[in-house]
Amino acid sequence: MDWTIFHALNGLMRGRDGAQDAAEVFNAWAIFAVVAVAGSVWFLARPGGSLRSKLAALSAAAAAGLALLVNAVLGTLWYHPRPFVGHPHATVLLIDHGRDNSFPSDHASVAFAVAFAVLVFHRRLGVLLVVAAAGVGLDRILVGVHYPLDVAASVLVGLGSALLVTQLGRQPLAWAARQLSRLSDPVVLALHARIGRLTTRR
């Protein structure tokens, strides 16, 4: 079943240059966009105000780190050859990639961990990031480096990591947010003041 689904999805790329180019570009930039958006949430917080947005950003970072750690452990428990290794002539491979373990997908795990962590604090933005994370996972299949099972496992890893961080780690993260705010709040206030002056001049 895993191979059948992979073959059907990955096979969509065969002979379609435009789709291949889009899949390659998305693969190269989507994960960075998800992480960057989650990190920028920190600056949505009003200096001296609610820590919600700052907790979202810190939780996303912590969840991503935890997801990678969980993946490292899972990778030692089960080895799953990459599709282009197990089925070299039947896989449409669009990017260069090492012939290492395919299970789970680090890209997808990080994307889902970040997205679910933000979702706890910002529903609308979190939903958008979950959709983007799903795109990351699907794209890893389209470019030929992961099976659907790898991505499905990554959804669970990302969700579990986000829940652990946002539920059990909220107090230490809140403390860290307050300490880091001492550095970021003066910068944010200065930027707001400068933008206000520029707007007034216009």
C-alpha beads as a LAMMPS data file, in Angstrom:
LAMMPS data file: protein, C-alpha beads

202 atoms
201 bonds

1 atom types
1 bond types

-500.0 500.0 xlo xhi
-500.0 500.0 ylo yhi
-500.0 500.0 zlo zhi

Masses

1 110.0

Atoms # bond

1 1 1 0.000 0.000 0.000
2 1 1 2.811 2.420 0.899
3 1 1 4.563 1.818 -2.415
4 1 1 1.284 1.956 -4.351
5 1 1 0.400 5.395 -2.968
6 1 1 3.949 6.647 -3.440
7 1 1 4.091 5.392 -7.016
8 1 1 0.755 7.048 -7.860
9 1 1 1.759 10.423 -6.416
10 1 1 5.380 10.466 -7.519
11 1 1 4.359 9.231 -10.948
12 1 1 2.412 12.438 -11.475
13 1 1 5.771 14.166 -11.966
14 1 1 6.852 11.973 -14.860
15 1 1 7.231 13.971 -18.067
16 1 1 5.800 17.167 -16.585
17 1 1 8.553 19.752 -16.594
18 1 1 6.468 22.575 -15.136
19 1 1 5.236 20.458 -12.243
20 1 1 8.745 19.205 -11.598
21 1 1 10.134 22.740 -11.458
22 1 1 7.374 23.804 -9.047
23 1 1 7.994 20.776 -6.813
24 1 1 11.726 21.487 -6.704
25 1 1 11.250 25.158 -5.824
26 1 1 8.688 24.325 -3.154
27 1 1 11.003 21.700 -1.691
28 1 1 13.858 24.178 -1.520
29 1 1 11.979 27.035 0.160
30 1 1 8.767 25.898 1.871
31 1 1 10.329 24.563 5.073
32 1 1 12.296 27.779 5.529
33 1 1 9.144 29.831 4.964
34 1 1 7.224 27.855 7.606
35 1 1 10.023 28.305 10.138
36 1 1 10.471 31.989 9.292
37 1 1 6.765 32.759 9.652
38 1 1 6.638 30.971 13.008
39 1 1 9.687 32.884 14.205
40 1 1 8.289 36.222 13.083
41 1 1 5.258 35.653 15.313
42 1 1 7.493 36.764 18.199
43 1 1 7.338 40.324 16.875
44 1 1 3.542 40.354 16.806
45 1 1 3.587 40.694 20.570
46 1 1 3.214 44.194 21.957
47 1 1 6.260 45.012 24.118
48 1 1 5.270 44.612 27.748
49 1 1 1.995 42.931 26.809
50 1 1 0.781 39.351 26.447
51 1 1 3.357 36.601 25.992
52 1 1 1.067 34.566 23.721
53 1 1 2.847 35.319 20.442
54 1 1 6.258 34.956 22.025
55 1 1 5.259 31.607 23.483
56 1 1 4.082 30.554 20.022
57 1 1 7.472 31.348 18.503
58 1 1 9.488 29.725 21.302
59 1 1 7.218 26.678 21.360
60 1 1 7.648 26.267 17.614
61 1 1 11.432 26.305 17.972
62 1 1 11.402 23.877 20.902
63 1 1 8.940 21.539 19.169
64 1 1 11.083 21.473 16.027
65 1 1 14.150 20.547 18.059
66 1 1 12.268 17.835 19.921
67 1 1 10.885 16.443 16.665
68 1 1 14.388 16.082 15.234
69 1 1 15.504 14.312 18.410
70 1 1 12.556 11.910 18.217
71 1 1 13.328 11.260 14.546
72 1 1 16.907 10.375 15.417
73 1 1 15.660 7.799 17.916
74 1 1 13.066 6.374 15.536
75 1 1 15.662 6.131 12.805
76 1 1 17.724 3.773 14.951
77 1 1 14.702 1.533 15.532
78 1 1 13.704 0.986 11.917
79 1 1 15.562 1.427 8.633
80 1 1 13.450 2.283 5.612
81 1 1 15.353 2.622 2.309
82 1 1 14.608 5.736 0.276
83 1 1 12.217 5.184 -2.654
84 1 1 14.942 5.895 -5.180
85 1 1 17.104 3.264 -3.471
86 1 1 14.476 0.547 -3.229
87 1 1 12.876 1.322 -6.609
88 1 1 15.508 3.202 -8.631
89 1 1 13.911 2.709 -12.038
90 1 1 10.339 3.389 -10.943
91 1 1 10.988 6.562 -8.929
92 1 1 11.029 10.054 -10.384
93 1 1 13.880 11.641 -8.397
94 1 1 13.938 15.425 -8.726
95 1 1 16.629 16.398 -6.190
96 1 1 20.024 15.164 -5.081
97 1 1 19.781 13.268 -1.815
98 1 1 21.856 10.901 0.291
99 1 1 20.958 7.222 0.423
100 1 1 20.276 7.310 4.170
101 1 1 17.247 6.237 6.204
102 1 1 13.912 7.483 4.897
103 1 1 11.964 7.089 8.150
104 1 1 10.661 9.520 9.294
105 1 1 10.944 12.740 7.256
106 1 1 12.893 15.455 9.062
107 1 1 11.442 18.140 6.800
108 1 1 7.871 17.091 7.462
109 1 1 8.432 16.511 11.188
110 1 1 9.866 19.984 11.678
111 1 1 7.149 21.604 9.560
112 1 1 4.327 19.883 11.450
113 1 1 5.928 20.463 14.854
114 1 1 6.224 24.184 14.120
115 1 1 2.729 24.410 12.669
116 1 1 0.984 22.569 15.502
117 1 1 2.886 24.567 18.127
118 1 1 1.750 27.860 16.574
119 1 1 -1.780 26.476 16.222
120 1 1 -2.056 26.184 20.009
121 1 1 -1.652 29.957 20.349
122 1 1 -2.840 31.388 17.002
123 1 1 -5.625 29.385 15.386
124 1 1 -5.846 31.038 11.968
125 1 1 -2.127 31.309 11.390
126 1 1 -1.654 27.830 12.797
127 1 1 -4.164 26.366 10.341
128 1 1 -2.318 28.034 7.458
129 1 1 0.965 26.618 8.683
130 1 1 -0.535 23.135 9.065
131 1 1 -1.656 23.344 5.435
132 1 1 1.843 24.459 4.448
133 1 1 3.336 21.592 6.472
134 1 1 1.071 19.163 4.638
135 1 1 2.428 20.639 1.432
136 1 1 5.974 20.035 2.643
137 1 1 5.166 16.418 3.408
138 1 1 3.427 15.840 0.074
139 1 1 6.250 17.494 -1.808
140 1 1 8.808 15.150 -0.235
141 1 1 6.873 12.334 -1.912
142 1 1 6.595 14.167 -5.219
143 1 1 10.339 14.815 -5.428
144 1 1 10.988 11.123 -4.750
145 1 1 12.740 11.028 -1.372
146 1 1 10.039 9.818 1.055
147 1 1 7.208 7.325 1.227
148 1 1 3.720 8.266 2.511
149 1 1 4.435 6.192 5.640
150 1 1 7.446 8.375 6.406
151 1 1 5.309 11.502 6.153
152 1 1 2.452 10.001 8.169
153 1 1 4.901 9.179 10.960
154 1 1 6.181 12.740 10.777
155 1 1 2.672 14.104 11.331
156 1 1 2.495 12.138 14.586
157 1 1 6.019 13.155 15.593
158 1 1 5.250 16.806 14.930
159 1 1 1.934 16.698 16.750
160 1 1 3.364 14.857 19.744
161 1 1 6.344 17.192 19.980
162 1 1 4.135 20.278 19.821
163 1 1 1.772 18.958 22.481
164 1 1 4.600 18.035 24.841
165 1 1 6.250 21.416 24.459
166 1 1 3.100 23.520 24.733
167 1 1 1.624 21.577 27.641
168 1 1 4.569 20.410 29.742
169 1 1 7.052 23.071 28.745
170 1 1 4.883 26.160 28.934
171 1 1 6.205 27.427 32.279
172 1 1 9.932 27.275 31.411
173 1 1 9.189 28.721 27.979
174 1 1 7.242 31.572 29.574
175 1 1 10.253 32.286 31.774
176 1 1 12.534 32.245 28.731
177 1 1 10.145 34.546 26.857
178 1 1 10.247 37.098 29.668
179 1 1 14.051 37.054 29.727
180 1 1 14.409 37.350 25.962
181 1 1 11.815 40.119 25.915
182 1 1 14.269 42.306 27.792
183 1 1 16.437 42.206 24.681
184 1 1 13.806 42.289 21.951
185 1 1 11.243 44.737 23.356
186 1 1 13.523 47.824 23.227
187 1 1 14.390 46.981 19.609
188 1 1 10.739 46.527 18.661
189 1 1 9.777 49.793 20.367
190 1 1 12.543 51.617 18.521
191 1 1 11.407 50.169 15.198
192 1 1 7.798 51.138 15.876
193 1 1 8.878 54.664 16.752
194 1 1 10.952 54.994 13.591
195 1 1 8.142 53.655 11.413
196 1 1 5.762 56.088 13.091
197 1 1 8.080 59.014 12.316
198 1 1 8.443 57.956 8.684
199 1 1 4.677 57.600 8.329
200 1 1 4.106 61.049 9.834
201 1 1 6.546 62.675 7.413
202 1 1 4.652 61.248 4.462

Bonds

1 1 1 2
2 1 2 3
3 1 3 4
4 1 4 5
5 1 5 6
6 1 6 7
7 1 7 8
8 1 8 9
9 1 9 10
10 1 10 11
11 1 11 12
12 1 12 13
13 1 13 14
14 1 14 15
15 1 15 16
16 1 16 17
17 1 17 18
18 1 18 19
19 1 19 20
20 1 20 21
21 1 21 22
22 1 22 23
23 1 23 24
24 1 24 25
25 1 25 26
26 1 26 27
27 1 27 28
28 1 28 29
29 1 29 30
30 1 30 31
31 1 31 32
32 1 32 33
33 1 33 34
34 1 34 35
35 1 35 36
36 1 36 37
37 1 37 38
38 1 38 39
39 1 39 40
40 1 40 41
41 1 41 42
42 1 42 43
43 1 43 44
44 1 44 45
45 1 45 46
46 1 46 47
47 1 47 48
48 1 48 49
49 1 49 50
50 1 50 51
51 1 51 52
52 1 52 53
53 1 53 54
54 1 54 55
55 1 55 56
56 1 56 57
57 1 57 58
58 1 58 59
59 1 59 60
60 1 60 61
61 1 61 62
62 1 62 63
63 1 63 64
64 1 64 65
65 1 65 66
66 1 66 67
67 1 67 68
68 1 68 69
69 1 69 70
70 1 70 71
71 1 71 72
72 1 72 73
73 1 73 74
74 1 74 75
75 1 75 76
76 1 76 77
77 1 77 78
78 1 78 79
79 1 79 80
80 1 80 81
81 1 81 82
82 1 82 83
83 1 83 84
84 1 84 85
85 1 85 86
86 1 86 87
87 1 87 88
88 1 88 89
89 1 89 90
90 1 90 91
91 1 91 92
92 1 92 93
93 1 93 94
94 1 94 95
95 1 95 96
96 1 96 97
97 1 97 98
98 1 98 99
99 1 99 100
100 1 100 101
101 1 101 102
102 1 102 103
103 1 103 104
104 1 104 105
105 1 105 106
106 1 106 107
107 1 107 108
108 1 108 109
109 1 109 110
110 1 110 111
111 1 111 112
112 1 112 113
113 1 113 114
114 1 114 115
115 1 115 116
116 1 116 117
117 1 117 118
118 1 118 119
119 1 119 120
120 1 120 121
121 1 121 122
122 1 122 123
123 1 123 124
124 1 124 125
125 1 125 126
126 1 126 127
127 1 127 128
128 1 128 129
129 1 129 130
130 1 130 131
131 1 131 132
132 1 132 133
133 1 133 134
134 1 134 135
135 1 135 136
136 1 136 137
137 1 137 138
138 1 138 139
139 1 139 140
140 1 140 141
141 1 141 142
142 1 142 143
143 1 143 144
144 1 144 145
145 1 145 146
146 1 146 147
147 1 147 148
148 1 148 149
149 1 149 150
150 1 150 151
151 1 151 152
152 1 152 153
153 1 153 154
154 1 154 155
155 1 155 156
156 1 156 157
157 1 157 158
158 1 158 159
159 1 159 160
160 1 160 161
161 1 161 162
162 1 162 163
163 1 163 164
164 1 164 165
165 1 165 166
166 1 166 167
167 1 167 168
168 1 168 169
169 1 169 170
170 1 170 171
171 1 171 172
172 1 172 173
173 1 173 174
174 1 174 175
175 1 175 176
176 1 176 177
177 1 177 178
178 1 178 179
179 1 179 180
180 1 180 181
181 1 181 182
182 1 182 183
183 1 183 184
184 1 184 185
185 1 185 186
186 1 186 187
187 1 187 188
188 1 188 189
189 1 189 190
190 1 190 191
191 1 191 192
192 1 192 193
193 1 193 194
194 1 194 195
195 1 195 196
196 1 196 197
197 1 197 198
198 1 198 199
199 1 199 200
200 1 200 201
201 1 201 202
